[in-house]
Amino acid sequence: MHPSTFFYIIIMVFIALPVYSDDMECQPANVKCIQSLIVTETQNIDESRWKNQSYRDLAVSIAFGGDVDGAIGYIKKINNSDTQAMTVRAIGMALAIHKELSVDEYRTMFKKLNDFTPSILDEGARDIAYTYIAMAQAFAGLDDDAHTTTLVMKKDALKHKAYGETAEIQAERGDFARAMRSINAIDSVSFKNKALGIVSSIFLKAGDVEHAYQMAVKITNSTKKSSALQKIVNRQIGLDVPK
């Protein structure tokens, strides 16, 4: 091959490769190009708070596009544990609510989030991340997985909160048995009573008076129990009591 031909081929290869520079203009439909610009701009942000938020939003969009591993790479660039936890939440909920994935695809995605979460330095933020993963799993219909995720949490208060919020999600989709199972996993009387009252209201709002009542009568706090039962009475007689 003539040397000039060889260099011509090399030049053409480099011309063919996409190069994303600071001053380039992307086509609106070229999401990856725009994301590359976001990366560049985020690196130029001096204020840590805004830099973290930019990485958070970028990570969510990358995960939503199907690249959870790439998204986690940007979560690692966030230097605030709470923001990391909120990013895990946003990714999990975005995919659970807006995507229709198979059970295996959801489990693969949630496993990656679960595997990342132990690296969050602050224990409280770490448990919050687990809470959000469990909620997203419940939204995706993976109730047993949500239960397993909640079990690894360290702080009892956050664990009780996670079970309660999982029960709310299950009640929203009308699954009394699953909601009851989540509530029964709460070993704090006050947290359990609160969850029973909230879930009773959810069933009542959906017109499921029977299950609303079954939740209400399990409340052991007289004030909360009478309030939950009164809501049922008001619904039955068509009385809308202003708050």
C-alpha positions in Angstrom: 0.0 0.0 0.0 1.3 3.4 -0.9 2.1 5.6 2.2 -0.2 8.3 0.9 -3.1 5.9 0.7 -2.4 4.6 4.3 -2.5 8.2 5.7 -5.6 8.9 3.7 -7.4 6.0 5.3 -6.3 7.0 8.8 -7.5 10.5 8.2 -10.9 9.3 7.0 -11.3 7.1 10.0 -10.8 10.0 12.4 -13.2 12.1 10.4 -15.8 9.4 10.7 -15.6 9.2 14.5 -18.0 11.4 16.5 -16.1 14.0 18.4 -18.0 15.9 21.1 -16.4 19.2 22.0 -17.3 22.0 24.3 -18.5 24.3 21.5 -20.2 21.7 19.3 -23.9 21.9 18.4 -25.9 18.7 18.8 -28.9 17.7 16.9 -31.9 17.7 19.3 -32.6 14.0 18.6 -29.0 13.0 19.4 -29.5 12.3 23.2 -26.0 10.9 23.7 -24.5 14.0 22.2 -26.5 16.3 24.4 -25.6 14.2 27.5 -21.9 14.6 26.6 -22.4 18.4 26.7 -24.1 18.0 30.1 -21.1 16.1 31.4 -18.8 18.9 30.2 -21.0 21.6 31.7 -21.3 19.7 35.0 -17.5 19.4 35.3 -17.4 23.2 35.0 -19.8 23.8 37.9 -18.0 25.1 41.0 -20.8 24.9 43.5 -20.9 21.4 44.9 -24.6 21.4 45.5 -25.5 22.2 41.9 -22.8 19.9 40.5 -24.4 17.0 42.5 -27.8 17.8 41.3 -26.6 17.9 37.7 -25.0 14.5 38.1 -28.2 13.2 39.7 -30.4 14.3 36.8 -27.9 13.0 34.3 -27.7 9.6 36.0 -31.5 9.3 36.0 -31.7 10.0 32.3 -28.9 7.6 31.5 -30.5 4.8 33.5 -33.9 5.5 31.9 -32.2 5.0 28.6 -31.2 1.5 29.7 -27.6 2.1 30.9 -27.9 1.5 34.7 -24.1 0.8 35.0 -23.3 4.1 33.3 -25.8 5.9 35.6 -24.1 4.4 38.7 -20.8 5.7 37.4 -22.2 9.2 37.7 -23.8 8.6 41.1 -20.3 7.8 42.3 -19.3 11.3 41.3 -21.8 12.8 43.7 -20.1 13.7 47.0 -23.2 14.0 49.2 -24.7 10.8 50.6 -28.3 12.2 50.7 -28.1 13.2 47.1 -26.8 9.7 46.2 -29.8 8.2 48.0 -32.2 10.5 46.2 -30.6 9.6 42.9 -31.1 5.9 43.6 -34.7 6.7 44.4 -35.2 8.7 41.2 -33.7 5.9 39.1 -35.7 3.2 40.7 -39.0 5.0 40.6 -38.5 6.3 37.1 -38.0 2.8 35.8 -40.7 1.2 37.9 -43.4 3.7 37.0 -42.5 4.6 33.4 -41.0 1.4 32.0 -42.6 -1.9 31.3 -39.7 -4.3 31.8 -39.8 -8.1 32.4 -39.3 -9.4 35.9 -35.7 -10.5 35.1 -34.9 -7.0 33.7 -36.3 -5.3 36.8 -34.4 -7.7 39.0 -31.2 -7.1 37.2 -31.7 -3.3 37.5 -32.6 -3.4 41.1 -29.7 -5.7 41.9 -27.3 -3.1 40.5 -28.8 -0.4 42.7 -28.7 -2.7 45.7 -25.1 -3.6 45.0 -24.2 0.1 44.8 -26.0 1.2 48.0 -23.6 -0.2 50.6 -21.0 2.2 49.2 -23.0 5.2 50.4 -21.0 6.4 53.4 -23.8 7.8 55.7 -25.8 5.0 57.3 -29.0 7.0 57.4 -28.7 7.9 53.8 -27.9 4.3 53.0 -31.0 3.1 54.7 -33.1 5.7 52.9 -31.7 4.4 49.6 -32.8 0.9 50.5 -36.2 2.3 51.4 -36.5 3.8 47.9 -35.4 0.7 46.2 -38.0 -1.3 48.2 -40.7 1.2 47.1 -39.6 1.0 43.5 -39.7 -2.8 43.7 -43.2 -2.7 45.1 -44.2 -0.3 42.3 -42.8 -2.9 39.8 -44.8 -5.6 41.5 -41.8 -7.4 43.0 -43.2 -7.5 46.5 -41.0 -10.3 47.8 -37.9 -8.5 46.6 -39.1 -5.3 48.3 -39.5 -7.3 51.6 -36.0 -8.7 51.2 -34.5 -5.3 50.5 -36.1 -3.8 53.6 -34.7 -6.6 55.8 -31.1 -5.4 55.3 -31.8 -1.9 56.7 -30.1 -1.0 60.0 -32.2 1.7 61.5 -35.5 0.4 62.9 -37.4 3.7 62.3 -36.5 3.7 58.6 -37.3 0.0 58.3 -40.7 0.6 59.7 -41.2 3.5 57.4 -40.2 1.4 54.4 -42.7 -1.3 55.3 -45.4 1.3 55.7 -44.7 3.0 52.4 -44.5 -0.4 50.6 -48.0 -1.2 52.1 -49.3 2.1 50.7 -48.1 1.2 47.2 -49.7 -2.2 47.5 -52.9 -0.7 48.7 -52.9 1.7 45.8 -53.1 -1.2 43.5 -55.8 -2.9 45.6 -53.7 -5.7 47.0 -55.0 -6.1 50.6 -53.1 -9.3 51.3 -49.7 -7.9 50.3 -50.4 -4.6 52.1 -51.3 -6.5 55.3 -48.2 -8.6 55.1 -46.0 -5.4 54.9 -47.8 -3.9 57.8 -47.5 -7.0 59.9 -43.7 -6.9 59.3 -43.7 -3.6 61.3 -42.8 -4.4 64.9 -43.4 -0.9 66.3 -47.0 -0.4 67.6 -47.0 3.4 66.8 -45.6 2.9 63.2 -48.0 0.0 62.6 -51.0 2.1 63.8 -50.0 4.9 61.6 -49.6 2.6 58.6 -53.0 1.0 59.2 -54.7 4.3 59.3 -53.1 5.5 56.1 -53.7 2.3 54.2 -57.3 2.2 55.5 -57.8 5.7 54.0 -56.3 4.5 50.7 -58.8 1.6 50.4 -61.6 3.9 51.4 -60.7 6.5 48.8 -60.8 3.7 46.2 -64.3 2.7 47.3 -63.1 -0.5 49.0 -65.0 0.0 52.3 -64.6 -3.6 53.4 -60.8 -3.6 53.3 -60.7 -0.1 54.7 -62.7 -1.4 57.7 -60.5 -4.4 58.1 -57.5 -2.2 58.4 -59.2 0.3 60.7 -60.3 -2.3 63.3 -56.7 -3.5 63.7 -55.5 -0.1 65.0 -54.8 -0.3 68.7 -54.6 3.4 69.4 -58.1 4.6 70.3 -57.7 8.1 68.9 -56.4 6.8 65.6 -58.9 3.9 65.5 -61.9 6.1 66.1 -60.7 8.6 63.4 -60.3 5.8 60.8 -63.7 4.4 61.7 -65.3 7.8 61.5 -64.0 8.3 58.0 -65.7 5.0 57.0 -69.0 6.2 58.6 -68.8 9.5 56.8 -68.1 7.8 53.5 -71.1 5.5 54.0 -73.6 8.3 54.8 -72.2 10.7 52.1 -70.8 13.2 54.6 -67.8 15.1 53.5 -66.3 16.7 56.6 -63.9 19.6 55.9 -60.5 19.5 57.4 
